[in-house]
Amino acid sequence: MKMIPTINMIKTGERIRRLRMEHGYRVRDLQKMIGLESPQSIYKWERGANLPSIDNAIILAWIYGISVDELFVLDDDMCKAG
């Protein structure tokens, strides 16, 4: 039976933060680029409390020059199953 992949929210948040820092953006920079009213969503993504919506994930991937798949981290055991 094929396992359903799950997103590791903590590791995904760490990746989102790392990408932001590698590209030299502040949270407020991303907030403005994405068009968010406040930076709280980005802080929640980076803590792994929430995931970006699909439209925000597409924007983040475009900003960083990666695919949407590369933005998210799947749980290790799910990647090996199937």
Backbone as JSON Lines, residues from 0, in Angstrom:
{"i":0,"aa":"M","n":[0.85,-1.19,0.0],"ca":[0.0,0.0,0.0],"c":[0.89,1.24,0.0]}
{"i":1,"aa":"K","n":[0.56,2.17,-0.84],"ca":[1.33,3.39,-0.97],"c":[1.01,4.34,0.19]}
{"i":2,"aa":"M","n":[2.06,4.89,0.8],"ca":[1.89,5.82,1.91],"c":[1.57,7.22,1.38]}
{"i":3,"aa":"I","n":[0.76,7.93,2.1],"ca":[0.43,9.31,1.74],"c":[1.5,10.22,2.34]}
{"i":4,"aa":"P","n":[2.13,11.05,1.52],"ca":[3.18,11.93,2.05],"c":[2.59,13.0,2.97]}
{"i":5,"aa":"T","n":[3.35,13.35,4.0],"ca":[2.94,14.42,4.89],"c":[4.06,15.45,4.95]}
{"i":6,"aa":"I","n":[3.68,16.68,5.09],"ca":[4.64,17.78,5.15],"c":[5.11,17.94,6.58]}
{"i":7,"aa":"N","n":[6.41,18.0,6.76],"ca":[6.99,18.28,8.07],"c":[6.98,19.8,8.25]}
{"i":8,"aa":"M","n":[6.07,20.28,9.07],"ca":[5.87,21.72,9.21],"c":[7.07,22.43,9.83]}
{"i":9,"aa":"I","n":[7.7,21.81,10.81],"ca":[8.85,22.43,11.47],"c":[10.01,22.57,10.49]}
{"i":10,"aa":"K","n":[10.35,21.49,9.79],"ca":[11.46,21.53,8.83],"c":[11.14,22.43,7.65]}
{"i":11,"aa":"T","n":[9.89,22.46,7.24],"ca":[9.49,23.37,6.16],"c":[9.67,24.82,6.62]}
{"i":12,"aa":"G","n":[9.27,25.1,7.85],"ca":[9.46,26.45,8.4],"c":[10.93,26.84,8.45]}
{"i":13,"aa":"E","n":[11.76,25.9,8.85],"ca":[13.2,26.15,8.89],"c":[13.73,26.44,7.48]}
{"i":14,"aa":"R","n":[13.22,25.7,6.49],"ca":[13.65,25.92,5.11],"c":[13.19,27.3,4.62]}
{"i":15,"aa":"I","n":[11.97,27.67,4.93],"ca":[11.46,28.99,4.52],"c":[12.31,30.1,5.12]}
{"i":16,"aa":"R","n":[12.67,29.95,6.39],"ca":[13.51,30.96,7.05],"c":[14.91,30.99,6.43]}
{"i":17,"aa":"R","n":[15.49,29.82,6.2],"ca":[16.83,29.74,5.61],"c":[16.86,30.39,4.23]}
{"i":18,"aa":"L","n":[15.86,30.1,3.41],"ca":[15.8,30.68,2.08],"c":[15.68,32.2,2.15]}
{"i":19,"aa":"R","n":[14.86,32.68,3.07],"ca":[14.71,34.13,3.23],"c":[16.05,34.76,3.58]}
{"i":20,"aa":"M","n":[16.74,34.18,4.53],"ca":[18.01,34.73,4.97],"c":[19.08,34.63,3.88]}
{"i":21,"aa":"E","n":[19.12,33.5,3.16],"ca":[20.09,33.33,2.08],"c":[19.92,34.37,0.98]}
{"i":22,"aa":"H","n":[18.68,34.78,0.77],"ca":[18.4,35.77,-0.26],"c":[18.45,37.21,0.27]}
{"i":23,"aa":"G","n":[18.73,37.35,1.54],"ca":[18.92,38.67,2.12],"c":[17.64,39.47,2.34]}
{"i":24,"aa":"Y","n":[16.53,38.78,2.49],"ca":[15.27,39.47,2.73],"c":[14.95,39.53,4.21]}
{"i":25,"aa":"R","n":[14.33,40.62,4.61],"ca":[13.76,40.72,5.95],"c":[12.31,40.23,5.85]}
{"i":26,"aa":"V","n":[11.72,39.9,6.98],"ca":[10.32,39.45,6.98],"c":[9.43,40.52,6.37]}
{"i":27,"aa":"R","n":[9.68,41.77,6.72],"ca":[8.88,42.88,6.17],"c":[9.03,42.98,4.65]}
{"i":28,"aa":"D","n":[10.2,42.65,4.11],"ca":[10.38,42.66,2.66],"c":[9.42,41.66,2.02]}
{"i":29,"aa":"L","n":[9.4,40.43,2.56],"ca":[8.51,39.4,2.01],"c":[7.05,39.79,2.18]}
{"i":30,"aa":"Q","n":[6.74,40.37,3.33],"ca":[5.36,40.8,3.58],"c":[4.88,41.73,2.47]}
{"i":31,"aa":"K","n":[5.71,42.68,2.11],"ca":[5.34,43.63,1.06],"c":[5.29,42.96,-0.31]}
{"i":32,"aa":"M","n":[6.26,42.08,-0.59],"ca":[6.3,41.41,-1.89],"c":[5.07,40.52,-2.1]}
{"i":33,"aa":"I","n":[4.67,39.85,-1.03],"ca":[3.52,38.93,-1.12],"c":[2.21,39.69,-1.04]}
{"i":34,"aa":"G","n":[2.23,40.84,-0.37],"ca":[1.01,41.63,-0.22],"c":[0.22,41.28,1.03]}
{"i":35,"aa":"L","n":[0.92,40.86,2.07],"ca":[0.25,40.53,3.33],"c":[0.06,41.79,4.17]}
{"i":36,"aa":"E","n":[-1.02,41.84,4.94],"ca":[-1.29,43.0,5.78],"c":[-0.32,43.12,6.95]}
{"i":37,"aa":"S","n":[0.11,41.97,7.48],"ca":[1.04,41.98,8.6],"c":[2.07,40.87,8.39]}
{"i":38,"aa":"P","n":[3.18,40.92,9.12],"ca":[4.21,39.89,8.96],"c":[3.92,38.61,9.74]}
{"i":39,"aa":"Q","n":[2.85,38.57,10.5],"ca":[2.59,37.43,11.4],"c":[2.51,36.1,10.66]}
{"i":40,"aa":"S","n":[1.93,36.1,9.47],"ca":[1.84,34.84,8.72],"c":[3.23,34.28,8.44]}
{"i":41,"aa":"I","n":[4.16,35.14,8.05],"ca":[5.51,34.69,7.74],"c":[6.18,34.14,8.99]}
{"i":42,"aa":"Y","n":[6.01,34.83,10.11],"ca":[6.58,34.32,11.36],"c":[6.01,32.94,11.7]}
{"i":43,"aa":"K","n":[4.71,32.74,11.48],"ca":[4.09,31.44,11.75],"c":[4.61,30.37,10.81]}
{"i":44,"aa":"W","n":[4.84,30.72,9.54],"ca":[5.41,29.75,8.6],"c":[6.78,29.33,9.08]}
{"i":45,"aa":"E","n":[7.58,30.32,9.47],"ca":[8.97,30.03,9.86],"c":[9.06,29.24,11.15]}
{"i":46,"aa":"R","n":[8.08,29.36,12.02],"ca":[8.05,28.57,13.27],"c":[7.47,27.19,13.03]}
{"i":47,"aa":"G","n":[6.85,26.97,11.9],"ca":[6.21,25.69,11.63],"c":[4.82,25.59,12.23]}
{"i":48,"aa":"A","n":[4.25,26.73,12.61],"ca":[2.91,26.74,13.19],"c":[1.84,26.64,12.1]}
{"i":49,"aa":"N","n":[2.12,27.19,10.94],"ca":[1.22,27.16,9.78],"c":[2.03,26.95,8.53]}
{"i":50,"aa":"L","n":[1.36,26.56,7.47],"ca":[1.97,26.47,6.16],"c":[1.42,27.58,5.28]}
{"i":51,"aa":"P","n":[2.22,28.05,4.33],"ca":[1.68,29.06,3.42],"c":[0.58,28.46,2.55]}
{"i":52,"aa":"S","n":[-0.4,29.28,2.2],"ca":[-1.44,28.83,1.27],"c":[-0.78,28.55,-0.07]}
{"i":53,"aa":"I","n":[-1.48,27.87,-0.94],"ca":[-0.88,27.5,-2.23],"c":[-0.48,28.73,-3.02]}
{"i":54,"aa":"D","n":[-1.28,29.79,-3.0],"ca":[-0.9,30.98,-3.75],"c":[0.34,31.64,-3.16]}
{"i":55,"aa":"N","n":[0.45,31.67,-1.83],"ca":[1.64,32.23,-1.2],"c":[2.86,31.33,-1.41]}
{"i":56,"aa":"A","n":[2.66,30.02,-1.44],"ca":[3.76,29.09,-1.71],"c":[4.29,29.3,-3.13]}
{"i":57,"aa":"I","n":[3.4,29.52,-4.07],"ca":[3.81,29.77,-5.45],"c":[4.62,31.06,-5.54]}
{"i":58,"aa":"I","n":[4.18,32.09,-4.83],"ca":[4.91,33.36,-4.82],"c":[6.28,33.18,-4.19]}
{"i":59,"aa":"L","n":[6.34,32.49,-3.04],"ca":[7.63,32.26,-2.37],"c":[8.59,31.49,-3.29]}
{"i":60,"aa":"A","n":[8.09,30.45,-3.92],"ca":[8.92,29.66,-4.82],"c":[9.44,30.53,-5.96]}
{"i":61,"aa":"W","n":[8.61,31.38,-6.5],"ca":[9.02,32.28,-7.59],"c":[10.09,33.25,-7.1]}
{"i":62,"aa":"I","n":[9.89,33.83,-5.91],"ca":[10.86,34.77,-5.34],"c":[12.22,34.1,-5.19]}
{"i":63,"aa":"Y","n":[12.23,32.85,-4.72],"ca":[13.48,32.15,-4.45],"c":[14.03,31.39,-5.65]}
{"i":64,"aa":"G","n":[13.28,31.35,-6.74],"ca":[13.75,30.67,-7.94],"c":[13.8,29.16,-7.8]}
{"i":65,"aa":"I","n":[12.83,28.61,-7.07],"ca":[12.75,27.17,-6.87],"c":[11.36,26.69,-7.25]}
{"i":66,"aa":"S","n":[11.18,25.37,-7.3],"ca":[9.84,24.84,-7.54],"c":[9.07,24.83,-6.23]}
{"i":67,"aa":"V","n":[7.78,24.77,-6.32],"ca":[6.94,24.71,-5.11],"c":[7.29,23.46,-4.31]}
{"i":68,"aa":"D","n":[7.58,22.36,-5.0],"ca":[7.96,21.12,-4.31],"c":[9.19,21.31,-3.43]}
{"i":69,"aa":"E","n":[10.13,22.12,-3.89],"ca":[11.36,22.34,-3.15],"c":[11.15,23.19,-1.89]}
{"i":70,"aa":"L","n":[10.03,23.89,-1.82],"ca":[9.75,24.73,-0.66],"c":[9.38,23.89,0.56]}
{"i":71,"aa":"F","n":[8.72,22.76,0.32],"ca":[8.21,21.93,1.4],"c":[9.13,20.75,1.7]}
{"i":72,"aa":"V","n":[9.15,20.34,2.97],"ca":[9.93,19.18,3.4],"c":[8.95,18.1,3.82]}
{"i":73,"aa":"L","n":[9.08,16.93,3.18],"ca":[8.22,15.8,3.54],"c":[8.85,15.02,4.68]}
{"i":74,"aa":"D","n":[8.01,14.39,5.49],"ca":[8.53,13.53,6.55],"c":[9.37,12.43,5.94]}
{"i":75,"aa":"D","n":[10.51,12.14,6.57],"ca":[11.47,11.17,6.03],"c":[10.86,9.8,5.8]}
{"i":76,"aa":"D","n":[10.1,9.28,6.74],"ca":[9.57,7.93,6.6],"c":[8.56,7.85,5.47]}
{"i":77,"aa":"M","n":[7.91,8.95,5.15],"ca":[6.95,8.95,4.05],"c":[7.68,8.95,2.7]}
{"i":78,"aa":"C","n":[8.83,9.57,2.63],"ca":[9.59,9.63,1.38],"c":[10.12,8.26,1.0]}
{"i":79,"aa":"K","n":[10.39,7.41,1.98],"ca":[10.97,6.1,1.72],"c":[9.91,5.05,1.4]}
{"i":80,"aa":"A","n":[8.68,5.29,1.84],"ca":[7.62,4.3,1.63],"c":[7.1,4.38,0.2]}
{"i":81,"aa":"G","n":[6.41,3.34,-0.22],"ca":[5.74,3.37,-1.5],"c":[6.45,2.61,-2.52]}
